[in-house]
Every structure is written in C-alpha cells, then in structure tokens.
Amino acid sequence: MSAIIGVILHAIGGFAAGSFYIPINLVKKWKWETSWLVLGIAAWVVAPLLFAYTTTPNLSAVLFGAEQSTLFWTFLFGVLWGIGALTFGLTMRYLGISLGMTVALGFTTAFGTLLPPIYKGEFGQLLTTQSGKVVFAGILLALVGIAVSGLAGMRKEKEVPDQTKQESIKEFNLWKGLLVAAISGILSASFAFGLEAGKPIAEASLSQGTRSLFQNNAVLVWILWGGILTNFIWTMVLSMKNHSWHDFTDRGAPLQKNYLWAIIGGVTWYLQFFFYGMGTTFLGKKYDFASWSIHMAFIIFFSNLWGLYFREWKGVSKQTVRILATGLAIIIIAILMVGLGSNL
C-alpha cells in the first residue's frame, strides 16, 4: 500500500514538472533570461525555504549542523543539476514541451536511476531478489517507453512543415535543441545524487522531530541553492549581453502579469521536488532509487499530454500519434511494475 501512495505522490510531482513551463509561455515582452530568473528565485530560493521552514523544526540547526563534506557534495550536485535545469529550460525553448522533455528526461532517467545502486555496489545484489528483478524490469520498460515516445517526436520533426512548427514553438531548432537536451538530461541526474549525498541532513531533520514525510525538505534547500547559483550567473551574463535589464521595470510590458506567471511557473516547478521528496519515503530505502524513474516517466507522460493539448503535434500522421500513444502506454505499465516490485 505504501508503494501505491508513493507512486501517487510521484504522479502529482510529475504533473507539476510537466506543467511548469506553461505559465512561462504566457509572459509577454520579456527576454527569456528575465522570465527564467524570476522563475528560478521563486522555485529555488523562496519556495524551498518556505516549505522547509513550515515542516522542519529548528531548520537552521538542520541546515548547518551536518558535516562540511555533506553540505559540500549536496551543494555541488545542486550546482551540476542547476546547469541541467538551465539547459532544460532552453530545451523547452527550442523543441517544445513534448519532444524537449522526452529527449532530455530519457537521458536523466537512465543516469539518475541506475548510477546510484551501481556506485554503491548494490546493483548485482538487488537483481538476486524477485522484487529487485521486477523493479529493474520496470525501469528498463520505462526506458523503452521513453525511446518510443522519442521516436514519435523524431517522426513529427520530419512530417510537420517548418511554418507549422513555428506556430506552436516560436524558436524551434531541432539540432540545437537535441544538443542542449543531451547536456540537460545527463546533468539533471545530479539531483538524484544530491538527495543521496544529503541523507545525513534528512537524518538530522528527523532527529529534530520532522515527520518522515517531509525529511527531504531541508535537503532540497541545499540542492536548490546550488541550482540557483549557476542559473543566476548565466541569466546575468545574458542580461548584460542582450541589455535586458530594463525588462524588470519596463512599463511597456504587462509587468504584474509577467511577474505573476513567472512566479507561478517557479512554484509549480518546486512542487515537483516537494512531492518527489515525499514519494521517495514510501518506496523504502532499498528501492528509493526507483523513485527517479517513476518521477521521470510521469513527467514525460504529462508533458506529452500538454504537447497534444497545445497542438504541438498538429499536422502529424495518425501512425505517429499511435506511436506516441504506445510510448505513453508503455510508460504507464512500467510505472505500475516499479510500484509493484517495490511493494513485493
């Protein structure tokens, strides 16, 4: 039963992650870096501290009481994840929601799920148990589903005229998008490593009386502090290059709506981490690494549904739509397998 609850929490987090970029598309007359910085401050500074403060007793003692090596590695993985998050935003910019997320998260799923047990030397041991075999079969099936969805995206690229692509994705650029998607997918896996490195922080949080459901909220603060550092530096570079400083106070733009949409996008993105952190607590320590594949699969599922809703697949053949539907169905079956295996 606990695994089912964990899967549901991951589904909510996946929906939030698959939806966060939609408000950004509603921002008008701002450069991309302006919107991204406002989103980042909301997602990686304000929201994490607020949620951690309301759920973690003696938050300052928890945040700064761990060993320096723990804080360093948790923060460093956050920095690396921040680069992945930055290029993740660029992926949406160049490929759109459905194709961009599918390609980027395909890399992220593989690296973030399989490397932790391999690094800890637990990979072979897990494969000796029935539950471990089911979990890994589900992970592999999720990768197949992601690949099938990616195939649908590549077929879409060949079938849809450039003019139609520009209607739904203004800056569509396949090869630039694929490059940043690969970089994003590999580095974004660092988030899973950050949670692993930050486990002593979570344990300290529990010792202060934090409910086990919220034990990762303090860890998220350190990871996301690392993430905002890299994103802040890059957006400042772009602001100087593009002379976009005036965006923050430009009365020619709908400032109130722009700030509101960017903040909503940021809070929505943070909610994926909040629910992801809770979901991991229900899968147990032995299979908490499987949370990453479940989370990624749900993001891909919901992002592709949004892509269909916003007509990013307008003009594609029925066969391509069927391939996309097949990929999404495989992902759902894989999610159920991972949940079942974790509960055996």
Secondary structure, DSSP 4 states (H G I P E B T S, - for coil): -HHHHHHHHHHHHHHHHHHTHHHHTT--S--HHHHHHHHHHIIIIIHHHHHHHHH-TTHHHHHHSS-HHHHHHHHHHHHHHHHHHHHHHHHHHHH-HHHHHHHHHHHHHHHHHHHHHHHTT-HHHHTTSHHHHHHHHHHHHHHHHHHHHHHHHHHHHHHS-HHHHHHH-TT--HHHHHHHHHHHHHHHTHHHHHHHHTHHHHHHHHHTT--GGGTTHHHHHHHHHHHHHHHHHHHHHHHHHHT-GGGGG-TTS-HHHHHHHHHHHHHHHHHHHHHHHHHHHTSTGGGTTHHHHHHHHHHHHHHHHHHHHTTTTTT--HHHHHHHHHHHHHHHHHHHHHHHHHH-
